[in-house]
Amino acid sequence: MTLEKMSEIGFEHMMQLKAAYCFRMRVESGGYEMFYHQSLPTLKSESGELLEAVNIHTNIHHITPRNNYHVVVSGIGERRNFHKMQWNGRKTVGPDALILSKREVEIIENRSNF
């Protein structure tokens, strides 16, 4: 969702855009806790490809153990963008979406031999 929105805004502006959303992550105790993810681009190539980003993960489980499924793309610096989107469900990837080499398919089909 963040990439789709950034594409809509224009990747030429990516250095002034921040992506944020919540996710669950397994912690040392073996349980799962809620984290807030923020991604800030820090370096791009001369051709405009993202090379580096700072990713900040903040444990917010003490605030809420539930995911609100909001995805936010917001402007930083001089940009005033603010796009809050609701993720409505899991996207499933079917076998038709995978592009595997002939050898990879052979390995998967014969995995019972390992």
C-alpha positions, 0 to 999 in steps of 0.5 A, spaced: 500 500 500 505 504 501 509 503 494 502 504 491 501 511 494 508 513 493 508 511 486 501 515 485 504 521 489 511 520 484 517 516 486 521 523 485 518 525 492 520 519 496 525 522 500 520 527 503 515 521 504 515 517 510 511 510 511 508 508 517 504 502 519 503 497 525 505 489 525 506 484 530 512 481 531 515 475 535 519 477 542 524 473 546 518 470 551 515 467 545 509 471 544 507 476 539 507 484 541 504 490 537 510 494 534 509 501 530 513 501 524 516 508 521 520 508 514 524 514 512 528 514 506 535 516 507 539 515 500 537 514 493 541 513 487 543 518 481 537 514 477 532 515 483 532 508 486 532 507 493 538 505 496 537 506 504 532 507 509 532 508 516 526 503 519 524 505 526 520 499 530 517 502 537 514 497 541 507 499 542 504 493 546 503 497 552 498 502 549 494 497 544 495 489 543 490 490 537 492 492 530 488 498 527 490 496 520 492 503 518 497 505 513 500 512 513 504 515 507 505 522 510 510 528 508 516 530 511 520 537 511 516 541 506 511 536 504 504 536 506 502 530 504 498 525 509 494 519 506 491 514 511 489 508 508 485 502 511 488 495 509 481 491 509 484 484 508 490 479 507 492 479 500 493 472 498 499 470 492 496 464 488 501 459 484 500 463 478 503 470 481 510 466 482 515 466 477 519 460 478 525 457 473 524 450 471 529 448 476 526 451 482 519 447 480 523 441 479 526 442 486 519 443 489 516 438 486 521 433 488 522 436 495 519 429 498 526 426 496 530 431 501 
